[in-house]
């Protein structure tokens, strides 16, 4: 499953993409040779993890060797690897004024020079092939939003529909400063107050942090939430954790795990404030250090 999040292009950009939302992949982790060998060894293979690691290391060396010899290396149903160049724009093969010729070397062309190093940069190109082409990936890939993006979409929908209902209902409200009393039989309760407005029920959120990493807790307006702040039930709460090196952070709300999604070393989580006073506990990646109260 490939998880996506939405990134908004800055409004100050002069491009036609300004202000628009674009899907981006939320990468979970980076798999190196060791991690791939471990994964492959779990597939009931007759080879040990150590043997697979050695084979993969040798394979990588050989691919690099072949590419640097000017060969293309095709790994069936994955990719074709080859070297490619970013070239300098030469005006001529030979400049009689300076007695210089085009050179099969890497470098920058001197200002005003008509010829010189032909190549600016050499780089590796990987082109998908077989069952890894765009058409095949379109068939096989399964996409989903990250938990944070799901919550953001739900919040946007709630805000839009709530605003529409509020505007529609205002036509039936009393006049300026008028008070209303009476029972709301649909909800089994009563409303009374100034101008007919009902107040949302809020509850305290206790936040406890531990670990040597860093973490923040914010609301929809990107404002920091501190321990003891009161939040309306149903309000969205966002957690951002950068853990200690090599650690995986955890978060629990009233003893229940909050899902954290990794993106470039940062772990993101979200939840809706329950209809009760709640306790949020965040461990940013080290059990050996004393926690601090935010």
C-alpha positions in Angstrom: 0.0 0.0 0.0 1.4 3.4 -1.0 0.3 6.2 1.3 -0.2 9.7 0.1 -0.4 13.2 1.6 -1.4 16.5 0.1 1.1 19.3 -0.4 0.0 22.8 -1.2 2.1 25.0 -3.5 2.8 28.3 -1.9 0.3 31.1 -2.7 3.1 33.5 -3.5 4.4 31.4 -6.4 3.8 32.9 -9.8 3.2 29.6 -11.5 -0.2 28.2 -12.4 0.2 25.6 -9.7 0.1 28.3 -6.9 -2.4 27.4 -4.2 -3.2 24.0 -5.6 -2.9 20.7 -3.7 -0.7 17.9 -5.1 -0.4 14.3 -3.9 3.0 13.2 -2.6 4.2 9.8 -1.4 4.7 9.4 2.3 7.7 7.1 2.4 7.8 4.7 5.4 11.4 3.7 5.5 14.6 3.3 3.4 15.5 -0.3 2.6 19.2 -0.9 2.2 21.0 -4.1 1.2 20.9 -5.4 4.7 17.2 -4.8 5.1 16.5 -6.3 1.7 18.5 -9.4 2.6 16.6 -9.8 5.8 13.3 -9.4 3.9 14.3 -12.0 1.3 15.5 -14.5 3.9 12.0 -14.4 5.4 10.5 -15.7 2.2 11.3 -19.4 3.0 14.4 -19.4 0.9 17.2 -21.9 1.3 19.8 -19.1 1.6 20.7 -17.5 4.8 20.5 -13.7 5.4 24.3 -13.5 5.3 24.5 -15.3 2.0 21.9 -13.1 0.4 23.7 -10.0 1.8 27.0 -11.1 0.2 25.3 -11.8 -3.2 23.5 -8.4 -3.2 26.7 -6.5 -2.3 28.6 -8.3 -5.2 25.7 -7.7 -7.5 25.7 -3.9 -6.8 29.5 -3.8 -7.4 29.1 -5.6 -10.7 26.2 -3.4 -11.9 28.4 -0.3 -11.2 31.3 -1.8 -13.0 29.3 -2.6 -16.1 27.6 0.8 -16.2 31.0 2.5 -16.0 32.2 0.4 -18.9 29.5 1.9 -21.0 27.1 -1.1 -20.8 23.4 -1.1 -20.0 22.3 -3.5 -17.3 18.7 -4.8 -17.6 17.2 -6.4 -14.5 14.1 -8.1 -15.8 10.8 -6.7 -14.5 12.5 -3.9 -12.6 14.8 -1.4 -14.4 17.4 -0.8 -17.0 20.5 1.0 -15.6 22.9 3.0 -17.7 25.1 6.1 -17.6 24.0 9.3 -19.2 25.5 12.7 -19.4 24.4 16.4 -19.2 26.4 18.1 -21.9 27.9 21.5 -22.4 26.8 23.4 -25.5 29.9 23.6 -27.7 30.0 25.9 -30.7 32.6 24.0 -32.6 34.8 20.9 -32.4 38.0 23.0 -33.0 38.5 26.7 -32.2 41.4 27.9 -34.4 41.7 31.2 -32.5 42.6 29.4 -29.2 43.9 26.1 -30.8 41.5 24.1 -28.6 39.5 21.1 -29.4 36.4 19.4 -27.9 37.4 17.3 -25.0 35.8 14.0 -23.9 36.1 15.2 -20.2 33.9 16.4 -17.4 34.0 20.1 -16.5 32.5 23.5 -17.0 32.9 25.4 -20.2 34.9 28.6 -19.7 33.0 31.8 -20.2 33.3 32.9 -23.8 34.9 29.6 -24.9 33.7 28.0 -28.1 34.9 24.5 -27.2 36.3 22.5 -24.3 34.9 19.8 -21.9 32.0 18.2 -23.6 30.3 16.8 -20.5 29.0 18.9 -17.6 27.7 16.0 -15.4 27.6 12.2 -15.7 24.8 10.4 -13.9 23.0 7.1 -13.5 19.7 6.6 -15.3 17.2 3.9 -14.2 14.4 3.2 -16.7 11.5 0.9 -15.6 11.0 -2.3 -17.6 8.8 -5.3 -17.8 6.3 -5.6 -15.0 7.6 -2.4 -13.5 6.5 0.0 -16.3 4.0 2.8 -15.7 1.1 0.8 -17.2 1.9 -2.2 -15.1 2.3 -0.1 -11.9 -1.1 1.5 -12.6 -2.6 -2.0 -12.5 -0.9 -3.2 -9.4 -0.4 -0.2 -7.1 -2.9 0.4 -4.3 -3.2 3.9 -2.9 -4.4 5.3 0.3 -4.3 8.6 2.3 -2.2 8.9 5.4 -4.1 9.0 8.7 -3.3 12.8 9.0 -4.6 13.5 5.5 -7.8 11.5 6.1 -8.4 13.6 9.2 -7.7 16.8 7.3 -10.2 15.9 4.6 -12.8 14.9 7.1 -12.2 18.2 9.0 -12.6 20.2 5.7 -15.8 18.4 4.9 -17.2 19.0 8.4 -16.2 22.7 8.3 -17.9 23.2 4.9 -21.1 21.3 5.7 -21.2 22.9 9.2 -20.9 26.4 7.7 -23.6 25.6 5.2 -26.0 24.3 7.9 -25.2 27.3 10.1 -26.0 29.8 7.3 -29.2 27.9 6.5 -30.2 27.7 10.1 -29.6 31.4 10.8 -32.7 32.3 8.9 -34.7 30.7 11.7 -32.8 32.4 14.6 -34.1 35.2 16.8 -33.1 38.8 16.3 -30.3 40.9 17.8 -29.3 39.7 21.3 -32.5 37.8 21.7 -32.5 34.9 24.2 -34.2 31.6 23.6 -35.2 29.0 26.1 -36.7 25.6 25.5 -36.1 22.0 25.0 -34.2 20.3 22.2 -36.3 17.1 22.1 -34.1 15.5 19.4 -31.1 15.5 21.6 -32.9 15.0 24.8 -31.5 18.3 26.3 -32.3 21.9 26.5 -30.7 25.1 25.2 -30.7 28.5 26.8 -28.5 31.6 26.6 -27.8 34.8 24.8 -28.8 35.0 21.2 -29.7 31.3 21.0 -26.0 30.1 20.8 -25.1 26.8 22.3 -21.6 26.2 23.7 -19.4 23.3 22.7 -18.3 20.9 25.5 -14.6 21.0 26.2 -12.3 18.7 28.1 -8.8 18.9 29.4 -5.9 17.1 27.6 -3.0 16.0 29.7 0.2 15.6 27.7 3.2 13.6 28.9 6.4 13.4 26.9 9.5 11.2 27.3 12.5 10.3 25.3 15.5 12.2 23.9 13.7 13.1 20.6 11.4 16.0 20.1 7.6 16.2 19.7 4.9 18.8 19.2 1.1 18.7 19.6 -1.0 21.2 17.5 -4.6 21.9 16.5 -6.1 22.7 13.1 -4.7 26.2 13.2 -1.2 24.9 13.7 -1.2 26.4 17.2 0.7 24.4 19.9 -1.4 22.6 22.4 0.0 22.5 26.0 -0.7 20.0 28.7 -3.9 21.0 30.5 -5.5 22.9 27.6 -9.2 22.3 27.1 -10.4 21.1 23.7 -13.8 20.6 22.3 -14.9 17.0 21.8 -14.3 16.0 18.2 -11.5 18.5 17.7 -8.6 17.3 15.6 -5.3 17.0 17.3 -2.0 16.5 15.4 1.2 14.9 16.7 4.6 15.4 15.1 7.6 13.4 16.5 11.2 13.4 15.5 12.7 10.5 17.4 16.1 9.8 18.8 18.5 8.3 16.2 17.6 4.7 15.4 14.4 4.8 17.5 10.7 4.4 16.7 8.4 6.7 18.7 5.1 5.7 20.2 2.0 7.6 21.3 -1.0 6.5 23.3 -4.3 8.2 24.1 -6.0 6.9 27.2 -3.9 3.8 26.9 -4.8 3.2 23.2 -2.1 3.5 20.6 -2.2 6.4 18.2 -1.0 5.5 14.7 2.2 7.3 13.7 3.2 7.5 10.0 6.9 8.1 9.1 7.8 10.7 6.5 11.5 11.6 6.0 12.4 10.9 9.6 9.3 12.6 11.0 6.4 10.7 12.5 2.9 12.1 12.1 -0.2 11.1 13.9 -3.7 12.5 14.5 -6.8 11.8 16.6 -10.1 13.5 17.5 -10.6 14.7 21.0 -12.8 12.3 23.0 -15.8 13.5 25.0 -13.9 13.3 28.2 -10.8 14.5 29.9 -7.9 12.6 28.2 -4.3 11.6 28.7 -1.8 11.7 25.8 1.6 10.0 26.3 4.4 10.4 23.7 7.7 8.5 23.8 10.0 10.0 21.2 12.4 7.1 21.1 14.4 6.4 24.2 13.1 4.5 27.3 16.3 5.3 29.2 15.6 9.0 29.7 13.2 10.6 32.1 10.1 12.1 30.5 9.2 15.8 30.9 5.8 17.3 31.4 4.8 19.8 28.7 
